[in-house]
């Protein structure tokens, strides 16, 4: 019996990938074929299966990659061949999205389908601009209108006179017809002084909002070079924006922040930056790799009972240590009696999430802080195991040795060049998207400059450098990268707070 295909017609939301519904994400993960439109966030495409076939069907500036007829035929053909198909459309598929036409084609072909509603830009984009579409003091009526139709043409399918009497009007894709829309509404009795707003690239870090009145919004848009994709909101509620503008006033709104740390470790930092409104640009310069030989670490693990202390200087050290612990046939019970020290709270959290209590976290999250913290213990004659990166400063082993400890350093992992290409970042710089380069370790600095090449320095105008901790900052300065942002708390949250403070002062 042959496998039966199916089509999910999914609304991807207005642009912010976080506004896609949970059901939409679930259906996207199931799909074997994804046919997607222009303006779909690349973050959503990352949700697809590794083996999914991605088919671009976008329309840009009136130019169609696939015509609507070709899209319909492709949906029927793919599902008819037994595939699960996701038709991923911007906004909501049933709000000026032609989803109804696609569903009709599937019905005629006998193809099972589901509609997964999306958050339409008609309501979400004004909300991100601080404009509620209804408000007790202003209106209880709202209308959504396609902006493609000229109100001054002889035959119109839209009752423009009725629209002029509505409280709030939202025109989707109306920038090109803006002068005639404004003139048509005024001609039908809408007050010329009615507040109006144009919102471009709504719900994304590129969002721009232009306000005015029906009388002057078209002139303002022309003067500002305001281009699609944008929506027009007309009504008294637009005046509330001055108090309710929450998105564009976020502390890092629109600021391009480059993360150079390894991709698996960048997620928490990226989340904090996005929560502050930043444009997150992932450009990992290093990759974490196993050591060339496990001999040293494995030998230490075989004799764990000989150690009084385990010192971890990174989450990577913890992960590889525990991995080799398991490979040796041991588990956390074999750490009984060994005291644990971490260089900072982030590393400590990795251990605590595994059910291990950390005995020592220094007040200063540096190697020097670890050495200072041990001064309150008598470690004379005690054996200390330090699983760390292949290349690292010797502050801890030398400092603890001076205190009488017997320190054994073993390689738990290496940092190697990520293999990224300079062009990935230079394109972002050329587009004016980069404001800050962040570095979290000396190795991110070294490999960044190795990737970018000698012609990258001096820094392009307008780009600043932010570092975690004085050691990383010193490495950046030595390499020719002037550091303007250095936080007092040597953690990722501390770095993000320093970025907020920096732009607040500016």
N, C-alpha and C positions, 0 to 999 in steps of 0.2 A: 504494500500500500504506500503510495507516494505521500511525502510530507505536504501538508497544506500550509500555504502562505497566509500572511496577514499584514495589514498596514496600520501603523499608528500615525495619525496626523497630530503632531505635537506642537503646541505653542511654546516657543523658547523664551518668551518674555521680551522685554524692551532693550536689553543690552547688558545690564548687570547680571552676570551668570548666577548670582545668588537668588535671583527672582524666578528661576525656573522651579516648577513644582516638583515635589518628591516623586509623584507618579510619572511625570515627564522624564526625570532622570532614570527611573527604573525601566521604563520602556526603551529609552535610548540605549541602555546597557544590554538589552535583549536583542537589539536589532543586528541583523547580518548585513543589511544595506542601509545606508543613511543618505538621504537626498536632502540637501540643506540649502538654505537661501543665503543671499548676501546679508552682511551685518550680524551673522550668528557669531557669538563669542567663541574664540578658539578654546577657551576653558571648557565649554560644553562638549566640544568634539573630543576632548580628552576622556570623557566619560564612556566613549564607545568601546566596544570589544576590540582587542588587539587585531583580530582577523576581519573586522568589519570593513566593507568597501564603502568609501566616502565618495559621493557624487555631488559636485557643486552645480547648483541650478540657479545661481543668483542673477538678479537684474541690477545693473548699475548704470545710472545716467541714461535710462531708457534702452540700454543694450542688454539683450537676453543671452545668457549662456545656453539655456534651453528654453524654448517657447513653452507656454502653458500646455499646448497640445502635446509636446514632446514629454513634458513632466508627467502628464496623465498617462501617456502610453508606457512610460518607464515604470510607473507605479504598478500598473496592471501586469506588465511583463515580469517584473521581479517577483511580485507576490504570486503570480500565476505559476512561476517556476518553483514555488515552495519556500521562498525566502520570507523571513520576518523583516519588514521594511519600516524604517522610521522616516516620515516626511517631516523634517524639522523646519518650522516656519517662525519668523520673527513675530513677537507680540502674541496675539491670540489668532488661531487659524480662521475663526468665524467673524473677526472684526476687520473688514477690508483686507482679508488675507486669502481670498479665493479658496479657502478650505472647503466650502460648501460645494464648489464646482468639482473639486478633486474627489470628494466623497460620492458625488453623484456618478462619476465615472466608475468608481469601485462597485457601487450598487449594480450598475448595468452589466459589469463584468462578473458579478457574483463573487467578488473578493471580500472576505471579512475585514472589518476595520473598526478602529476605536478613535474617538476624538478626545484628545487630552488638552483641555483648555490651558491657555497661558495668560500671564499678566499682560494686559494690553497697554501699549504706550499711551493710549488715550487717558488713562487714569494714573499710571505710574510716573510718567514723565512730569506732569504738573506737580505731583506729590514731591518728587525729588527737587523741584524748583521752589518748593514752599508755597504752592498754590492749591488749596482745597477746592474741588470743583463745586461743592455745595457748602453753604454756610447759612445758619439761621438768619444772620443779619443781612444777607445779600440775596440768596436765591435757593429755591428747592427744585429747580429744573435745570437740566443739562442735556445738551445734544451733541452727538458725535457726527461729524460730517467729513466726507472725503474732500480733500483740498484740490483734487485734480480737475473738478468741474468749474468752469468759469461762470459766475452768476450773471454775467452780462450777455451770454449767448442767447439766441432767440428761443430755443427750446431747451428747458431744463427739467431734469427729473427731481430736482430739489425745490421744496417750497421755501424760497428765500424770505418771503414776507413773514411766514410763520417763524422762521429761524430768528428774524430780527426781534421777535417778541420774547425769545427765550432768555433765561437768566445767564447761563454760561454756555459758551460754544467752544468746542474743540475741533479744530480742523487738522486732519492728518495729511501730511505730504502736501502742504499748501503754500510753500515758499514761492514757487514760480508764479502762482496766480494771486499772490498777496495783494497787489494794488487793486485788482478787480474785486477780490473778496471784500476788502475794506470799503471800497466805493459802493459795491452792491448792497452791503448791509446798511450803510449810511443812507443810501437812496430809499431803502425800505423802512426807514424810521429809526434805526439804531443810532443813539446819540454818538456824535463824532468824538466826544470826550470819554467814551467808554474805555476803561483800561484794557490793554492788550499786551500779550507777552509771546515772544518767539523763543522756543527752547530747542537747542541743537544738540545732537548726540546725547540725549537725555539718559540718565541713570548711569552714565559712564564717567570716567575721570576727565573726559574731554567736554563735558557738559558746559554749554554757554547759554546764558539767558539774556535776552534783550527785551526791555519793557518800554512801553509808550502808550499811545492811545490809538483808537481806530483811525483818527485823522492823520497821525504821523508815523505809524509803525512801518509802513512800506518804505517811506523815505529813510527812516532810521536803519532799516535792514539793508537798503542799498548802500548807504554810507558806510556801514560796518562790513560790507561784503558777506552778509549772512547767507549761507548756502545750505542746501539739504544735506543730511536728513534732519528735518525739524518739524515741530508741530506748532500751531497757533492756538492760543487760548484767549478768548474774549469774554470780558465780564468783570463786574465789580470785585470778584474774589481775587483778581490779579493784584489788587492793592494790598492784600495780606502778606505778599511775599517779603516785604521789607522787614516784617517781624518773624516770619516762619521759615526763612531761608536757612535750612539746617545743613544741606548737603554741600553746597559750594562754600560754606564757611568752616568746614572741617579743617583741623590744624595743618594737615598735609595735602589738602585738596589739589589734585592735578600735578603734584610734584613727582617727578620721575626719580624713583629710588632704585639704584642697581644693587642687587644682592649677589655677592661673589662667592659666598660660602657653598659647600656641596649641596646639591639639589635635595637629597633626603633630609637634610637638616635645615633647609630654608623655609619649610612650611610654616613654622610658628612665627618666624620673623615676618614672612609675607602676610600672614593673617593680621598681625598687629599693625602693619603698615596700611593694609587695605581698610582696616577699621578706622584709620585716621584719614582716609580719603586719598591715599597716595596711588600713583601709577607704579605698580611693582614690575620691575624688569629683572627677570631671572637670568643671570649670566655667571653660572658657577665656573670658577677658574681652577678648582681642584676637585679631585675625585679620591675617595678613601678606598685604599686597596689593602689586602692582606700583606703581611711581610713576605719577603722572598723565602723565608724558612720559619716554620713554627717551633724549631728545636728549642730555643731559649724559653719561650713562654710555656711550652708543653712540659719541659723539665721542671720549671718552677711549680707548675700545677701538680705534678706528681709528688712534690714534697711540700704541699701547702701547710702542713702542720708545723713546719719549721719557722713560719713567719708570724710575727706579732702584729704587723700592720700591713694593710693594702692601701696604696695611695693611687687615686685616679685623677688625672689632669684633664680628662675630657670624656664625653659620653661615648666617643668612639672606642676608647680604651676599655670602658665597661662592656660594650657590646661584644668586642672580640674576645675579651677575657672570659665572659660567660659562655660564649660559643665554644671556646676550646675546653672550658670546664666540662661542658656536656659531652664533647668529643672524647674526653678522657674517661667517660663513664662516671663522672662525679656530678653532684648537684649542690644547691645552696647549703645543704646540711654540712658539707665539707668545709664551709667557711666558719663553722662554730669556733669561737674563741679568738678569731682574728678581728682586730679593730679596723674600721674603715674610715678613710679620710678622702674627701674630694676637694678640688680646687674652688668649687663654687656651687651655688644652689641648683643650677640646671643639671649638673652632673649628679649631684646628690639625689635629685628627683628620679633619675633613671634607676638608681639602686632602690630607692624607696618604693617605686612602682613595682619592683620585684619582691617586695616584702622584706627588704634589708634595712636595718637601722644604721644610719651614718653617725659615727662618733665625733667627727671633727670636720667643720667647714670654717675656713679662716674668715676673718672680718674683711680682709682685702683679697679679692679673687685673682691673685697672682701667685706665681711660684714663690716669690719673696714672702707673701702672706702665709703660705703653707709652712715655710721654714719657721716663721715667727710664731705661728700657732702651736708648733710642736715644743716650743720652749717651756711650756707649762707642764710638760710630761717628762718623766725620766725615761729616755729611750736608750740609755747607755747599754750597749751589748745586745740590743734587740735587733732582729732581722726585719727589714722593711722591703716589701716587693713593690716595684714601680713599673706597671705595664703602661707603655706610652708610645708615642709616634717614633718612627725611626730617627727623625731629625728633630731635636728639641734642645732647649737650653738645659744646662746642667746645674741650675741653681738649687733645685730640690735635693738631688743626690749629694752634692757637695755640702749643702747646708746641714742636712741630717747627719752626714758623716762627721762633721765638726762637732755635733752634739753626741757623738759616740755610737750612733747606730751603724749597723752593717746593712748597706743599701744595695739591693740587686735590681738593676735596670734591665728590662726585657722589652723587645720590640713587639708591640701588639698590632700595629698597622703602619701603613705608609700614606703620605699624601703625594699624589702624582698629578700632572697636568691633565685637565679635563678634556683637552682636545677641542674646545670650542674655537670658533673662527671669529677673528676681529670684526669681520663684516656684519655679524649679528648685532654688534653694539654700535658700530660706526653709523649704521643706518638709522638707529634710534637717535643718536646724537645729531645727525644731519636733519632729522625731523623736529629737533628742539624738544625731544621727550626726556632728556636726561638732565637732572639737577644735582643729584648726589651719587657719589660712588661710596659704597660701604665696604669696609674690610674688617674681618673678625679674627684674623690671625696673620702673622708674617708670611705664611705660605700663600695666602690668598693674594697678598700684595705681589710677591715674587712672580707667581704664575700669571697674574693679571697683566703685568708689564711684558712678560714673555709672549703672551698671546697677542697683545696689542701692538707690539713692536716698538722700535726706537723712535719712530716718527710721531708717536702719540703725545710725547711730552714736548713742550709744556702743555699743561691741561687746556683743553678747549675752553673758550671764554664762557663763564657762567656756571661751570661745573665745580662743585665743592667735594671735599673728601671728609668722610666720617669714619672713625675707628673705634673699636672696642679696646680699651686699655692702653697704657703707655708703651708697652712692648710692640704692639701692632703699629701704633702711631710712630714710634721711632723707626721701624722698618720702612714705613711709608715715606717719612721725611728723608731718610737716607737714600731712598730710591728716586727722590725728586718729586714726590706727591705732597704738596702742602696740605697739612691737616688743619681744618677749621673747626671741626666738631669732635670733641672728645668728652665722653660723659664721665661722671664721678662713679657711677655704679657700673662695674664692668660685666654687664649682662646684655642680652638682646633687648629686653624691655627697657633697660636703662638707655641703650642707644636710641631706641625709638622716642623715648621721652626727650632726649637731647635734641633730636631732629625737630620735634614739636617746638621746643624752646627757641631753637635757632630761627625758625621761620616766624615765630610769634614776635621776636625782637625785631626782625626785618620788616 
